[in-house]
Amino acid sequence: MARDYTKVMVLFCAVLLLTGCTFFKLKEEIQLMQTNVAIGGEIKNRSTMQKPLIIILYSEGEGEKQIKNIQVLEPTDQYYFFIVTLGDYYVAAFEDANANFSLRLIAAR
C-alpha cells in the first residue's frame, strides 16, 4: 500500500514539474510577444519583367538609415512579413531588373 502511494506521489510530482516548465515557457513567449510586432503587407508588381522583388525594412536613427531586414520575393509571391521589436520602421521595395541584388538609383531627368 505504501509502495502504491509512493508511485502516485512520484507521478504527481513529475506531472507538476512538467506543467510548471510549460507555464514558464509560456510566460517567456508572452513576454516576447509583448515586445515584438509584425510588419507585413502585399506587393502588387505590375511589371512585365517578372524579376525578383527586394523588400527592405529599415529605420532611421541619428540621421542615418539602418537596414533591419531584407527579403527576396519571387515574382509570383505577393506578401512580405517581418517580426521586429517595437519601433518606427519604413519599408522599401524594388524589382531587381538585372538580378544582381543591388539598387541603382537613376536620377529623373
C-alpha positions as CSV (number, residue, x, y, z in Angstrom):
1,M,0.0,0.0,0.0
2,A,2.8,2.4,0.9
3,R,4.5,1.4,-2.3
4,D,1.5,2.4,-4.4
5,Y,1.2,5.7,-2.5
6,T,4.9,6.4,-3.3
7,K,4.4,5.7,-7.0
8,V,1.3,8.0,-7.1
9,M,3.3,10.8,-5.3
10,V,6.3,10.5,-7.7
11,L,3.9,10.6,-10.7
12,F,2.1,13.6,-9.2
13,C,5.4,15.4,-8.7
14,A,6.6,14.7,-12.2
15,V,3.3,16.0,-13.7
16,L,3.5,19.1,-11.5
17,L,7.1,19.7,-12.5
18,L,6.4,19.3,-16.3
19,T,3.4,21.6,-16.1
20,G,5.5,24.2,-14.3
21,C,8.1,24.1,-17.1
22,T,5.3,24.5,-19.6
23,F,3.9,27.6,-17.8
24,F,7.4,29.1,-17.5
25,K,7.9,28.7,-21.3
26,L,4.5,30.2,-21.9
27,K,5.5,33.2,-19.7
28,E,8.6,33.7,-21.8
29,E,6.7,33.5,-25.1
30,I,4.1,36.0,-23.8
31,Q,6.9,38.5,-22.9
32,L,8.4,38.0,-26.3
33,M,5.0,38.7,-28.0
34,Q,4.6,41.9,-25.9
35,T,7.9,43.3,-27.1
36,N,7.7,42.3,-30.8
37,V,5.4,43.3,-33.6
38,A,4.7,42.0,-37.1
39,I,5.0,44.2,-40.1
40,G,3.7,42.8,-43.4
41,G,1.8,43.7,-46.5
42,E,1.0,42.9,-50.1
43,I,3.2,43.8,-53.0
44,K,1.5,44.4,-56.3
45,N,4.1,44.2,-59.1
46,R,2.7,45.2,-62.4
47,S,6.0,44.9,-64.2
48,T,6.2,42.7,-67.2
49,M,9.8,41.7,-66.5
50,Q,8.8,39.3,-63.6
51,K,12.1,39.6,-61.8
52,P,12.7,39.0,-58.0
53,L,11.4,41.7,-55.7
54,I,13.7,43.0,-52.9
55,I,11.8,44.2,-49.8
56,I,13.9,46.2,-47.3
57,L,12.9,47.0,-43.8
58,Y,14.8,50.0,-42.3
59,S,14.7,52.5,-39.5
60,E,16.2,56.0,-39.1
61,G,18.3,56.8,-36.1
62,E,20.6,59.8,-35.5
63,G,20.2,60.9,-39.1
64,E,21.2,57.6,-40.6
65,K,19.1,54.8,-42.2
66,Q,19.8,51.4,-40.8
67,I,18.7,48.3,-42.6
68,K,17.0,45.9,-40.2
69,N,15.9,43.1,-42.5
70,I,15.8,42.1,-46.2
71,Q,13.5,39.7,-48.0
72,V,13.7,38.4,-51.6
73,L,10.4,37.5,-53.1
74,E,9.9,35.5,-56.2
75,P,7.9,37.3,-58.9
76,T,4.8,35.2,-58.1
77,D,5.0,36.0,-54.3
78,Q,2.7,38.8,-53.1
79,Y,3.2,39.0,-49.4
80,Y,6.1,40.1,-47.1
81,F,6.3,39.7,-43.4
82,F,8.8,40.8,-40.7
83,I,8.9,40.3,-37.0
84,V,10.7,43.2,-35.2
85,T,10.9,44.9,-31.8
86,L,8.7,47.9,-31.1
87,G,9.8,51.0,-33.0
88,D,9.4,53.1,-36.1
89,Y,10.2,51.4,-39.4
90,Y,10.0,52.0,-43.1
91,V,9.6,49.6,-46.0
92,A,11.1,50.0,-49.4
93,A,10.7,47.6,-52.3
94,F,12.1,47.3,-55.8
95,E,12.2,44.8,-58.7
96,D,15.7,43.5,-59.3
97,A,15.6,44.0,-63.1
98,N,19.1,42.8,-63.7
99,A,19.1,40.2,-60.9
100,N,22.2,41.5,-59.2
101,F,20.5,42.2,-55.8
102,S,21.6,45.8,-55.7
103,L,19.7,49.1,-56.1
104,R,21.0,51.6,-58.6
105,L,19.0,54.8,-58.5
106,I,18.6,56.6,-61.7
107,A,18.1,60.4,-61.4
108,A,14.9,61.6,-63.1
109,R,15.6,64.0,-66.0
